[in-house]
Amino acid sequence: MGKKKLACCVGLGVLLIAGNAEASDINPMKQHHEAVKKEYSAAVERQMDELSPARQEHAWALGEELGMAGTIPADVKKKIGDLAVEDAEARVIDNIPINRARAALSGAAGDYEALKVRYGMREKMLPAWDKEKQKILSKLSGVKKTGSPIPFQESKYEEVYERTYRAEENIYRFYNGAFDPDWIKPYRKTADKAEAEFLNVSKQYAFKKSGITMEQVNDPDVDSLAERYARTDLLALQDNVQVKLLGERLKNQKKEYVKAASVYEKLYAREISRCSLPGGLAIAGTAEKGGSVAAGQAYGVSGILPAHTKEEREAMRDSIRQLMASVSSEDMDRLASRRAEYGSELSAMGYFDREAAKDQSTADTKAPAIQDKRFKVDGEMRVDYGAHHGEEAIGDRSRARLRVYGDYNIDDNWHFISMLENEKILSGRGDDNWMDLDRYYLTGMVGSSRLTAGVFSSYLAEGNIYDSKFKGIRISGETPFRYMVEAGTVPYGGMAAAGEVSKEAGDYTLGAGIYHFNMDDSPSRNIYMLNVRRPLGLYDVGLMGLVGSDSERKSRKGYVAALSRGEERTWDTGNTYYFLKYYYQPYTTYVSHTMEGMADYMHGFKGIGAGIHYTVAPNWLLQAEYYSLKDLINGDKNHTIWLALSYYFSNYEAN
């Protein structure tokens, strides 16, 4: 695998609002989840391209060296585990192997010792950040000073540092467990804001500490050094958070080790009591004198005592620890110094993401507890106008809509989620409604899968087949691949069932689905879907194939080709998301389409759809979409221009 491809494999999950929504709403989870990871990969590749070839080579070599430094061989961990087993055997004699308890103790002991070495290495690397920051400040201080000093209160830096530290800690704790975009979204939003503020304040702090004056702030060399200081400062903060959490994992792992030893000893003692050895356990006292094995065999119980004495085990343990900590102090200082010096390059190539993932996979930390608001509210107020013209169109229409999502956290796993909707037709066709309880469902994790039951939103085949309410049950998960199955009923119809799977394969994301609907106009409709997506520079390209048939119409084939760029980030002013699609969908290949065009009023259709979504200000989203469609049966054409302005709000903010 090429270096750029390896760097681009480091991806982050897209962070979305709770609840499913239509395509015109904020961040439909299944529509944009893959696109944002591809966007991130493209951004990583661009960052690597901007680095000089020499620094790229140094960064890659350093990344490989750092990756090897904290790796503990499996055979070494096995030896530690075996010694731990012998320790337990020395305390209570046993001649019957307890396989499950023995394996648990061996694994827990090896993991604990390995994690202790890694924690020590990471902790020793922290001071290098301060040295690197001081080097940058020294360079800034060496600039000839003219003019008046920059006014800056250092207490401001400390305040922003603490706020950013808490935000980063919450994110890392969440990523340690099962990743859930709905729940982590407000924490990621807070962390993004905190990081941006911290980089700005850290830059001002560097100016103040080095004595830079107002007249020198715009000097390109000075600004570049200050930017480098701020990025290094943020990486140092994140490293401190990671080491803190690694310390927590070490404590948790030690508890697992002690617990496994206790369980094994109790089971071992129970087996000893069945051996009916003369003198009970009295011969245990001879274990440290080297003659106990023979004594045990004399009683007809072979192998009941450890193979090594206590002194021999301690000597072997010391030898293994020295082997695991084979990186010398000089090498450790050198690696830590270069790790800090090349922090920006290592970050661009995704090294720190991989390092964090490695640490987080070792043992659990606790996710943030229930926040001060157990009941959370997210809402959207939207005004939209649609000009729909053609034989199958509904004319001009304008609406005002309010949606309020309620999320009651029952026990940090099970949530009860609901949605109230109020819609007012300002002009054109349609009916008003007043606070309809449109969604209400219970959702939580059962093992590694998420179970959802009630009336929820179903978003099938990226909305190209179905995007509306669904009453029933859903099971979804991410391991060993993404999957979703649901069964229940749909409005204006009867029983419905669907299943989808998707998996990444290199640069590609492959997906498939099967769907069944009983509709008012068709006793039975079956649809099959295949989908492939991949990044193309800054864009995400997709092609979806569809085959649909029902009891009254023969099987027809269709497809949707899509090109998109960016993601919706409603808190990021100036953020832009674009999409362009070409549809060819016979009537049997969809039930309730996600588009703002007139697909649901046609007898199958083909044509284009395009849109741009722009964040005007934090939580203010402006959307513009255009559709030109042709009916596949009668050839009628229609055109849609749709505009909307939305405001998003909530009653909470992650800390």
TITIDREN-516680 format. One line per 5 residues: number of its first residue (from 1); for each residue z, x, y of C-alpha. Coordinates in nm, 4 decimals. Layout:
BEGIN
NUM = Z,X,Y; ...
This chain:
BEGIN
1 = 0.0000,0.0000,0.0000; -0.0962,0.1376,0.3441; 0.1665,0.2161,0.6018; 0.0591,-0.0622,0.8364; 0.0615,-0.3131,0.5524
6 = 0.4084,-0.2006,0.4457; 0.5348,-0.2382,0.8018; 0.3751,-0.5782,0.8363; 0.5494,-0.7053,0.5227; 0.8738,-0.7195,0.7177
11 = 0.8884,-1.0791,0.8403; 1.1381,-1.3165,0.9970; 1.1704,-1.6856,0.9262; 1.0687,-1.9339,1.1889; 1.3673,-2.1140,1.3438
16 = 1.3117,-2.4879,1.3995; 1.4922,-2.7982,1.5266; 1.6754,-3.0259,1.2812; 1.4734,-3.3147,1.1458; 1.1046,-3.3545,1.0659
21 = 0.8621,-3.4766,1.3326; 0.4991,-3.5519,1.4055; 0.2504,-3.2773,1.4912; 0.2915,-3.3391,1.8626; 0.6664,-3.2734,1.8412
26 = 0.8627,-2.9495,1.8451; 0.8119,-2.7048,1.5609; 0.7106,-2.9024,1.2502; 0.8758,-2.6849,0.9874; 0.6118,-2.6757,0.7198
31 = 0.3215,-2.6480,0.9633; 0.4367,-2.3348,1.1460; 0.6802,-2.1598,0.9088; 0.4114,-1.9321,0.7657; 0.2274,-1.8808,1.0955
36 = 0.5247,-1.7241,1.2716; 0.5744,-1.4668,0.9975; 0.2104,-1.3668,1.0238; 0.2437,-1.3476,1.4013; 0.5442,-1.1185,1.3599
41 = 0.3527,-0.8983,1.1159; 0.0663,-0.8686,1.3637; 0.3102,-0.7768,1.6400; 0.4617,-0.5044,1.4206; 0.1140,-0.3646,1.3554
46 = 0.0357,-0.3622,1.7268; 0.3600,-0.1771,1.7980; 0.2731,0.0860,1.5387; -0.0751,0.1272,1.6863; 0.0801,0.2015,2.0263
51 = 0.2788,0.4951,1.8880; 0.1306,0.8432,1.8842; 0.0074,0.9634,1.5414; 0.2636,1.2448,1.5394; 0.5566,1.0104,1.6036
56 = 0.4234,0.7654,1.3447; 0.4208,1.0383,1.0801; 0.7700,1.1544,1.1769; 0.8973,0.7950,1.1676; 0.7498,0.7248,0.8240
61 = 0.8888,1.0475,0.6794; 1.2267,0.9745,0.8312; 1.2245,0.6185,0.6982; 1.1633,0.7450,0.3441; 1.4369,1.0095,0.3746
66 = 1.6869,0.7595,0.5129; 1.5981,0.5109,0.2423; 1.6737,0.7678,-0.0286; 1.9981,0.8845,0.1321; 2.1979,0.5708,0.0559
71 = 2.0502,0.4928,-0.2882; 2.2916,0.5138,-0.5796; 2.1200,0.5595,-0.9200; 2.1800,0.2873,-1.1746; 2.2978,0.5346,-1.4386
76 = 2.5678,0.6626,-1.2040; 2.6945,0.3084,-1.1426; 2.6959,0.2576,-1.5200; 2.9208,0.5618,-1.5693; 3.1660,0.4287,-1.3100
81 = 3.1719,0.0957,-1.4877; 3.2351,0.2575,-1.8245; 3.5275,0.4558,-1.6830; 3.6721,0.1363,-1.5338; 3.6527,-0.0236,-1.8781
86 = 3.8433,0.2701,-2.0260; 4.1094,0.2348,-1.7555; 4.1687,-0.1251,-1.8640; 4.1757,-0.0248,-2.2298; 4.4384,0.2413,-2.1552
91 = 4.6757,-0.0269,-2.0223; 4.6330,-0.2787,-2.3012; 4.5105,-0.1762,-2.6419; 4.2162,-0.3739,-2.7744; 3.9928,-0.3419,-3.0754
96 = 3.7708,-0.6482,-3.0175; 3.4945,-0.6202,-2.7481; 3.4957,-0.9008,-2.4874; 3.1302,-0.8859,-2.3917; 3.1222,-1.1092,-2.0857
101 = 3.4433,-0.9729,-1.9349; 3.3410,-0.6154,-2.0137; 3.0011,-0.6567,-1.8414; 3.1613,-0.8233,-1.5379; 3.4136,-0.5425,-1.4996
106 = 3.1530,-0.2709,-1.5471; 2.9213,-0.4239,-1.2850; 3.1984,-0.4982,-1.0327; 3.3441,-0.1478,-1.0570; 3.0054,0.0217,-1.0191
111 = 2.9050,-0.2025,-0.7275; 3.2352,-0.1378,-0.5513; 3.2107,0.2428,-0.5745; 2.8426,0.2399,-0.4712; 2.9127,0.0112,-0.1749
116 = 3.2037,0.2314,-0.0689; 2.9716,0.5333,-0.0525; 2.7085,0.3403,0.1449; 2.9678,0.2086,0.3886; 3.0958,0.5613,0.4461
121 = 2.7434,0.6888,0.5133; 2.6614,0.4078,0.7583; 2.9934,0.4542,0.9377; 2.9315,0.8272,0.9817; 2.5939,0.7551,1.1425
126 = 2.7332,0.5403,1.4259; 2.8341,0.8270,1.6638; 2.4716,0.9449,1.6732; 2.3808,0.6454,1.8897; 2.6238,0.7557,2.1599
131 = 2.4811,1.1080,2.1507; 2.1258,0.9757,2.1846; 2.2217,0.7492,2.4762; 2.3939,1.0417,2.6463; 2.0779,1.2519,2.6082
136 = 1.8766,0.9818,2.7832; 2.1362,0.9489,3.0606; 2.1277,1.3269,3.1075; 1.7527,1.3123,3.1626; 1.7954,1.0298,3.4120
141 = 2.0739,1.2174,3.5878; 1.8429,1.5165,3.6273; 1.6058,1.3180,3.8479; 1.6319,1.4194,4.2129; 1.8192,1.1487,4.4028
146 = 1.7166,1.0003,4.7375; 1.8254,0.6762,4.9005; 2.1084,0.4320,4.8434; 2.2763,0.3775,4.5018; 2.2151,0.0632,4.2958
151 = 2.4969,-0.1934,4.3177; 2.6187,-0.2837,3.9697; 2.9477,-0.4089,3.8250; 3.0260,-0.2470,3.4894; 3.2330,-0.5513,3.3931
156 = 2.9047,-0.7440,3.3804; 2.7775,-0.5049,3.1133; 3.0942,-0.5486,2.9062; 3.0721,-0.9274,2.9314; 2.7075,-0.9382,2.8200
161 = 2.7766,-0.6838,2.5430; 3.0481,-0.9029,2.3909; 2.8327,-1.2142,2.4125; 2.5369,-1.0402,2.2478; 2.7609,-0.8912,1.9787
166 = 2.8878,-1.2371,1.8799; 2.5365,-1.3825,1.8782; 2.4017,-1.1024,1.6565; 2.6987,-1.1310,1.4208; 2.6344,-1.5028,1.3686
171 = 2.2696,-1.4363,1.2847; 2.3491,-1.1611,1.0335; 2.6106,-1.3779,0.8646; 2.3619,-1.6633,0.8263; 2.0863,-1.4390,0.6909
176 = 2.3221,-1.3170,0.4196; 2.3112,-1.6584,0.2510; 2.0428,-1.9155,0.1809; 1.8208,-1.9237,0.4870; 1.7960,-2.2677,0.6427
181 = 1.5792,-2.2909,0.9569; 1.7378,-2.6191,1.0658; 2.0918,-2.4865,1.0758; 2.0229,-2.1392,1.2125; 1.7917,-2.2506,1.4943
186 = 2.0562,-2.2817,1.7699; 2.2085,-1.9453,1.6686; 1.8687,-1.7728,1.6811; 1.7983,-1.9321,2.0172; 2.1287,-1.8005,2.1545
191 = 2.0642,-1.4535,2.0084; 1.7157,-1.4363,2.1642; 1.8565,-1.5219,2.5060; 2.1456,-1.2774,2.4665; 1.9158,-0.9904,2.3609
196 = 1.6865,-1.0426,2.6600; 1.9836,-1.0500,2.8982; 2.1425,-0.7468,2.7317; 1.8263,-0.5348,2.7604; 1.8082,-0.6103,3.1325
201 = 2.1784,-0.5431,3.1971; 2.1770,-0.2264,2.9836; 1.8853,-0.0957,3.1860; 2.0773,-0.1570,3.5106; 2.3809,0.0064,3.3515
206 = 2.1748,0.3191,3.2749; 2.0606,0.3334,3.6404; 2.4209,0.3070,3.7563; 2.5620,0.5654,3.5124; 2.2924,0.8211,3.5977
211 = 2.3067,0.7668,3.9747; 1.9500,0.6330,4.0107; 1.8884,0.4900,4.3576; 1.7004,0.1809,4.4756; 1.4027,0.3936,4.5826
216 = 1.3636,0.5445,4.2332; 1.3813,0.2270,4.0249; 1.0039,0.1737,4.0337; 0.9234,0.5311,3.9301; 0.7320,0.4951,3.5971
221 = 0.9121,0.7899,3.4331; 1.2538,0.6632,3.5406; 1.1736,0.3093,3.4270; 1.0495,0.4351,3.0890; 1.3698,0.6311,3.0269
226 = 1.5825,0.3321,3.1262; 1.3839,0.1048,2.8930; 1.4382,0.3529,2.6112; 1.8106,0.3610,2.6852; 1.8323,-0.0199,2.6736
231 = 1.6455,-0.0424,2.3413; 1.8660,0.2293,2.1933; 2.1745,0.0512,2.3232; 2.0698,-0.2753,2.1559; 1.9967,-0.1000,1.8250
236 = 2.3386,0.0656,1.8457; 2.5032,-0.2721,1.9004; 2.3217,-0.4210,1.6022; 2.4175,-0.1208,1.3895; 2.7840,-0.1673,1.4806
241 = 2.7637,-0.5319,1.3736; 2.6018,-0.4368,1.0432; 2.8667,-0.1750,0.9661; 3.1426,-0.4245,1.0463; 2.9930,-0.6764,0.8032
246 = 2.9408,-0.4029,0.5444; 3.3148,-0.3336,0.5693; 3.3832,-0.7005,0.5007; 3.1544,-0.6889,0.1988; 3.3397,-0.3823,0.0728
251 = 3.6711,-0.5728,0.0872; 3.5140,-0.8694,-0.0907; 3.3679,-0.6425,-0.3578; 3.7055,-0.4788,-0.4148; 3.8574,-0.8232,-0.4724
256 = 3.5845,-0.8952,-0.7286; 3.6577,-0.5621,-0.8983; 4.0342,-0.6271,-0.9165; 3.9738,-0.9830,-1.0392; 3.7329,-0.8656,-1.3117
261 = 3.9824,-0.6003,-1.4262; 4.2624,-0.8577,-1.4443; 4.0516,-1.1037,-1.6455; 3.9423,-0.8320,-1.8856; 4.2970,-0.7055,-1.9371
266 = 4.4282,-1.0544,-2.0146; 4.1535,-1.1178,-2.2679; 4.2076,-0.7721,-2.4122; 4.5819,-0.8325,-2.4477; 4.5152,-1.1639,-2.6220
271 = 4.2999,-0.9885,-2.8805; 4.5615,-0.7159,-2.9284; 4.8198,-0.9788,-3.0140; 4.5979,-1.0899,-3.3025; 4.5764,-0.7418,-3.4563
276 = 4.9384,-0.7489,-3.5855; 4.9798,-0.3773,-3.5287; 5.3096,-0.2325,-3.6585; 5.5345,-0.1758,-3.3618; 5.3307,-0.4084,-3.1390
281 = 5.1993,-0.2120,-2.8377; 5.4348,0.0786,-2.8772; 5.1532,0.3147,-2.9710; 5.0067,0.2660,-2.6242; 5.2437,0.5332,-2.5049
286 = 5.0577,0.7917,-2.7122; 4.7285,0.7192,-2.5411; 4.7711,0.9921,-2.2834; 4.8655,1.2542,-2.5449; 4.5354,1.2625,-2.7261
291 = 4.6668,1.1464,-3.0645; 4.6397,0.7709,-3.0137; 4.2902,0.7249,-3.1569; 4.3940,0.8713,-3.4877; 4.7082,0.6604,-3.4799
296 = 4.5027,0.3486,-3.4241; 4.2671,0.4348,-3.7064; 4.5661,0.4930,-3.9302; 4.6555,0.1297,-3.8835; 4.3003,0.0260,-3.9685
301 = 4.2015,-0.0668,-3.6121; 3.9125,0.1558,-3.5081; 3.8354,0.2340,-3.1432; 4.1226,0.0444,-2.9848; 4.2073,0.3195,-2.7392
306 = 4.0027,0.4822,-2.4608; 3.7775,0.7711,-2.5518; 3.9210,0.9852,-2.2703; 4.2673,1.0539,-2.1411; 4.3722,0.9483,-1.7928
311 = 4.3304,1.3045,-1.6635; 3.9822,1.3286,-1.8154; 3.8798,0.9977,-1.6569; 4.0012,1.1046,-1.3124; 3.8075,1.4310,-1.3423
316 = 3.4914,1.2448,-1.4428; 3.5386,0.9947,-1.1611; 3.5731,1.2744,-0.9057; 3.2552,1.4363,-1.0378; 3.0612,1.1085,-1.0039
321 = 3.1892,1.0513,-0.6497; 3.0744,1.3997,-0.5500; 2.7337,1.3273,-0.7013; 2.7005,0.9969,-0.5122; 2.8076,1.1622,-0.1867
326 = 2.5684,1.4544,-0.2378; 2.4362,1.4377,0.1212; 2.6044,1.7269,0.3011; 2.7780,1.6869,0.6352; 2.5000,1.8900,0.7987
331 = 2.2307,1.6698,0.6457; 2.4219,1.3577,0.7445; 2.4448,1.4720,1.1072; 2.0754,1.5592,1.1089; 1.9703,1.2257,0.9586
336 = 2.1942,1.0286,1.1937; 2.0618,1.2154,1.4964; 1.6972,1.1655,1.4018; 1.7650,0.8007,1.3102; 1.8907,0.7391,1.6643
341 = 1.6169,0.9490,1.8269; 1.3413,0.7610,1.6468; 1.5166,0.4242,1.6793; 1.2273,0.2520,1.8582; 0.9707,0.3758,1.6071
346 = 1.1872,0.2859,1.3074; 1.2464,-0.0589,1.4558; 0.8713,-0.1127,1.5127; 0.7908,-0.0268,1.1511; 1.0612,-0.2635,1.0251
351 = 1.2986,0.0003,0.8854; 1.6138,-0.1569,1.0296; 1.5158,-0.4994,0.8910; 1.4827,-0.3505,0.5425; 1.8077,-0.1597,0.5847
356 = 1.9887,-0.4782,0.6894; 1.8408,-0.6691,0.3955; 1.9595,-0.3952,0.1599; 2.3127,-0.4105,0.2971; 2.3202,-0.7910,0.2987
361 = 2.2144,-0.8081,-0.0655; 2.5175,-0.6107,-0.1832; 2.7879,-0.8762,-0.1423; 2.8625,-1.1920,0.0491; 3.0066,-1.2398,0.3932
366 = 3.1212,-1.5734,0.5234; 2.8774,-1.7673,0.7396; 3.0126,-1.8968,1.0722; 3.2665,-2.1716,1.0288; 3.2074,-2.5235,1.1554
371 = 3.1641,-2.5005,1.5293; 3.3743,-2.6917,1.7804; 3.1283,-2.9802,1.7558; 3.1188,-3.1137,1.4008; 2.8786,-3.3842,1.5166
376 = 2.5692,-3.2367,1.6823; 2.3024,-3.4181,1.8768; 1.9479,-3.2994,1.9434; 1.7119,-3.5094,2.1488; 1.3602,-3.5328,2.2902
381 = 1.2328,-3.7316,2.5859; 0.8545,-3.7539,2.6072; 0.5914,-3.9148,2.8243; 0.2361,-3.9104,2.6894; -0.1074,-4.0440,2.7756
386 = -0.3979,-4.0849,2.5369; -0.7573,-4.1648,2.6281; -0.9163,-4.2924,2.3044; -1.2798,-4.3988,2.3372; -1.5329,-4.5026,2.0721
391 = -1.6039,-4.7762,1.8190; -1.2887,-4.7066,1.6188; -1.0626,-4.6191,1.9153; -0.7704,-4.8116,2.0671; -0.8553,-4.7439,2.4330
396 = -0.6247,-4.5863,2.6887; -0.2519,-4.5887,2.6254; 0.0564,-4.4359,2.7873; 0.4065,-4.4324,2.6409; 0.7623,-4.3188,2.7112
401 = 0.9666,-4.2194,2.4076; 1.3244,-4.1123,2.3391; 1.4356,-3.9675,2.0063; 1.7964,-3.8765,1.9325; 1.8834,-3.6807,1.6163
406 = 2.2433,-3.6892,1.4932; 2.3774,-3.4255,1.2518; 2.7251,-3.4798,1.1047; 2.8507,-3.1688,0.9232; 3.0599,-3.3054,0.6379
411 = 3.1797,-2.9863,0.4665; 2.9573,-2.6958,0.5785; 2.7107,-2.7926,0.3057; 2.6462,-3.1650,0.3064; 2.5097,-3.3098,0.6298
416 = 2.4361,-3.6681,0.7244; 2.1347,-3.6767,0.9577; 1.9929,-3.9728,1.1445; 1.7336,-4.0442,1.4125; 1.7282,-4.3230,1.6703
421 = 1.3981,-4.3936,1.8444; 1.3236,-4.5931,2.1569; 0.9585,-4.6373,2.2651; 0.8217,-4.8170,2.5712; 0.4504,-4.8910,2.6078
426 = 0.3686,-4.8240,2.9723; 0.0039,-4.9317,2.9424; -0.2425,-5.0174,2.6683; -0.1957,-5.1411,2.3130; 0.1288,-5.1241,2.1194
431 = 0.4736,-5.2755,2.0801; 0.8028,-5.1663,2.2323; 1.1039,-5.0901,2.0181; 1.4670,-5.0448,2.1140; 1.6739,-4.7822,1.9365
436 = 1.5367,-4.8275,1.5863; 1.7356,-4.6375,1.3229; 1.4222,-4.4700,1.1952; 1.5744,-4.1908,0.9813; 1.9042,-4.1649,0.7924
441 = 1.9659,-3.9318,0.5017; 2.2136,-3.7010,0.3288; 2.1160,-3.3389,0.2644; 2.2874,-3.0388,0.1109; 2.2493,-2.7483,-0.1300
446 = 2.2924,-2.7980,-0.5046; 2.2764,-2.4527,-0.6546; 1.9721,-2.2807,-0.5043; 1.7915,-2.6091,-0.4283; 1.8257,-2.8512,-0.1383
451 = 1.8772,-3.2160,-0.2238; 1.7832,-3.4830,0.0320; 1.8320,-3.8556,-0.0217; 1.7745,-4.1527,0.2078; 1.5042,-4.2288,0.4639
456 = 1.3596,-3.9008,0.5888; 1.0315,-3.7648,0.7260; 0.7679,-3.6531,0.4785; 0.5134,-3.3964,0.5976; 0.2619,-3.3436,0.3173
461 = -0.0199,-3.0884,0.3093; 0.0624,-2.9753,0.6671; 0.0335,-3.3398,0.7732; -0.3284,-3.3702,0.6595; -0.2332,-3.6170,0.3851
466 = 0.0848,-3.7848,0.5082; 0.3200,-3.7598,0.8072; 0.5624,-4.0507,0.8300; 0.8895,-4.1889,0.6925; 0.9704,-4.1711,0.3230
471 = 1.2508,-4.3574,0.1451; 1.3698,-4.1806,-0.1664; 1.4879,-3.8434,-0.2896; 1.3590,-3.4885,-0.2383; 1.4383,-3.1551,-0.4059
476 = 1.3169,-2.8336,-0.2418; 1.3817,-2.4608,-0.2681; 1.2534,-2.1086,-0.2063; 1.3188,-1.9294,-0.5380; 1.1200,-1.8024,-0.7256
481 = 0.8594,-1.9611,-0.4944; 0.8630,-2.2411,-0.2377; 0.8625,-2.5812,-0.4004; 0.9170,-2.9453,-0.3089; 0.9157,-3.2627,-0.5151
486 = 0.9928,-3.6102,-0.3830; 0.9750,-3.9661,-0.5116; 1.0351,-4.3017,-0.3483; 0.8498,-4.5574,-0.1381; 0.6434,-4.5489,0.1831
491 = 0.5856,-4.8140,0.4556; 0.2958,-5.0554,0.3987; 0.2884,-4.9578,0.0353; 0.4880,-4.9140,-0.2802; 0.5891,-4.6231,-0.4973
496 = 0.4935,-4.2708,-0.3899; 0.5510,-3.9247,-0.5346; 0.4528,-3.5744,-0.4293; 0.4931,-3.2148,-0.5381; 0.4036,-2.8933,-0.3540
501 = 0.4326,-2.5213,-0.4307; 0.3399,-2.2117,-0.2299; 0.3782,-1.8378,-0.2725; 0.2872,-1.5248,-0.0798; 0.0454,-1.2834,-0.2450
506 = -0.0059,-0.9787,-0.0257; -0.1538,-1.0937,0.3063; -0.2308,-1.4372,0.1642; -0.0176,-1.7481,0.1290; -0.1379,-1.9695,-0.1550
511 = -0.0390,-2.3338,-0.1947; -0.1087,-2.6365,-0.4135; -0.0007,-2.9987,-0.4237; -0.0378,-3.3254,-0.6135; 0.0281,-3.6676,-0.4554
516 = 0.0361,-4.0297,-0.5721; 0.0538,-4.3419,-0.3536; 0.0520,-4.7137,-0.4217; -0.0837,-4.8684,-0.0999; -0.1431,-5.2249,0.0148
521 = -0.5195,-5.1753,-0.0081; -0.5139,-4.9672,-0.3241; -0.2944,-5.0063,-0.6342; -0.3235,-4.6359,-0.7033; -0.4376,-4.3352,-0.4984
526 = -0.4207,-3.9778,-0.6249; -0.4828,-3.6677,-0.4113; -0.4924,-3.3003,-0.5095; -0.4658,-3.0077,-0.2685; -0.5286,-2.6323,-0.2715
531 = -0.4537,-2.4213,0.0352; -0.4912,-2.0575,0.1376; -0.3776,-1.8907,0.4609; -0.3843,-1.5356,0.5915; -0.3414,-1.3524,0.9222
536 = -0.6462,-1.2277,1.1090; -0.5282,-1.0049,1.3937; -0.3200,-1.2252,1.6223; -0.4441,-1.5415,1.4532; -0.3584,-1.7372,1.1420
541 = -0.6555,-1.8648,0.9395; -0.6305,-2.1402,0.6807; -0.8568,-2.3362,0.4486; -0.7338,-2.6437,0.2630; -0.9315,-2.8188,-0.0096
546 = -0.8649,-3.1850,-0.0953; -0.9784,-3.4151,-0.3764; -0.8816,-3.7830,-0.3613; -0.9568,-4.0995,-0.5557; -0.8124,-4.4478,-0.5912
551 = -0.8563,-4.7489,-0.8155; -1.1293,-4.8977,-0.5927; -1.3157,-4.5856,-0.4742; -1.4608,-4.2920,-0.6608; -1.3322,-3.9393,-0.6246
556 = -1.4299,-3.7632,-0.3030; -1.3834,-3.4042,-0.1871; -1.2720,-3.2894,0.1571; -1.1374,-2.9885,0.3431; -0.9623,-2.8747,0.6614
561 = -1.0349,-2.5362,0.8221; -0.7708,-2.4165,1.0703; -0.7313,-2.1358,1.3212; -0.4053,-2.0975,1.5162; -0.2208,-1.8455,1.7286
566 = 0.1474,-1.8213,1.8187; 0.4337,-2.0595,1.7593; 0.6205,-2.3149,1.9665; 0.9238,-2.1591,2.1371; 1.0532,-2.4231,2.3742
571 = 1.3224,-2.1956,2.5183; 1.0761,-1.9170,2.6103; 0.9043,-1.9846,2.9440; 0.5331,-1.9042,2.9319; 0.5103,-1.9197,2.5529
576 = 0.1767,-2.0606,2.4314; 0.0636,-2.2012,2.0963; -0.3058,-2.2761,2.0253; -0.4850,-2.4428,1.7338; -0.8444,-2.5285,1.6411
581 = -0.9332,-2.7340,1.3317; -1.2395,-2.8760,1.1633; -1.1833,-3.1782,0.9383; -1.3966,-3.3272,0.6633; -1.1755,-3.5900,0.4996
586 = -1.3080,-3.8907,0.3067; -1.0866,-4.2011,0.3139; -0.9290,-4.1211,-0.0253; -0.7969,-3.7794,0.0900; -0.5289,-3.9031,0.3318
591 = -0.2820,-4.1856,0.3860; -0.1191,-4.1313,0.7279; -0.2634,-3.8384,0.9228; -0.0560,-3.6252,1.1598; -0.3159,-3.5952,1.4371
596 = -0.3159,-3.7759,1.7740; -0.6809,-3.8632,1.7098; -0.7999,-4.1879,1.5512; -0.8154,-4.0765,1.1847; -0.5893,-4.3602,1.0675
601 = -0.8270,-4.6175,1.2215; -1.1365,-4.4791,1.0442; -1.2913,-4.5030,0.6969; -1.2826,-4.1286,0.6418; -1.3860,-3.8853,0.9131
606 = -1.5214,-3.5465,1.0100; -1.4958,-3.3515,1.3360; -1.2879,-3.1118,1.5392; -0.9380,-3.1062,1.6821; -0.8012,-2.8525,1.9304
611 = -0.4818,-2.8134,2.1266; -0.2669,-2.5947,2.3464; 0.1128,-2.6240,2.3791; 0.2730,-2.4421,2.6730; 0.6427,-2.3962,2.7582
616 = 0.6619,-2.4698,3.1296; 1.0342,-2.3934,3.1570; 1.3192,-2.3681,2.9058; 1.3158,-2.6894,2.6964; 1.0091,-2.8280,2.8801
621 = 0.6922,-2.8406,2.6694; 0.3463,-2.9396,2.7967; 0.0888,-3.0363,2.5310; -0.2846,-3.1007,2.5575; -0.5035,-3.1968,2.2587
626 = -0.8656,-3.3038,2.2076; -1.0350,-3.4701,1.9076; -1.3997,-3.5570,1.8464; -1.4403,-3.7476,1.5184; -1.7147,-3.9333,1.3314
631 = -1.6601,-4.2079,1.0724; -1.7995,-4.1026,0.7313; -1.8926,-4.4607,0.6322; -2.0524,-4.6239,0.9385; -2.1194,-4.3177,1.1556
636 = -1.9156,-4.4447,1.4535; -1.7835,-4.1768,1.6866; -1.4686,-4.1551,1.8962; -1.3107,-3.9057,2.1305; -0.9462,-3.8528,2.2183
641 = -0.7837,-3.6642,2.5042; -0.4059,-3.6594,2.4684; -0.1510,-3.5175,2.7161; 0.2280,-3.5074,2.6809; 0.5312,-3.3629,2.8592
646 = 0.8508,-3.3302,2.6554; 1.2074,-3.2320,2.7369; 1.4480,-3.1230,2.4609; 1.8264,-3.1382,2.4889; 2.1410,-3.1049,2.2759
651 = 2.5170,-3.1458,2.3066; 2.5998,-2.7978,2.1748; 2.5242,-2.4292,2.2120; 2.5847,-2.1711,1.9402; 2.8446,-1.9057,2.0319
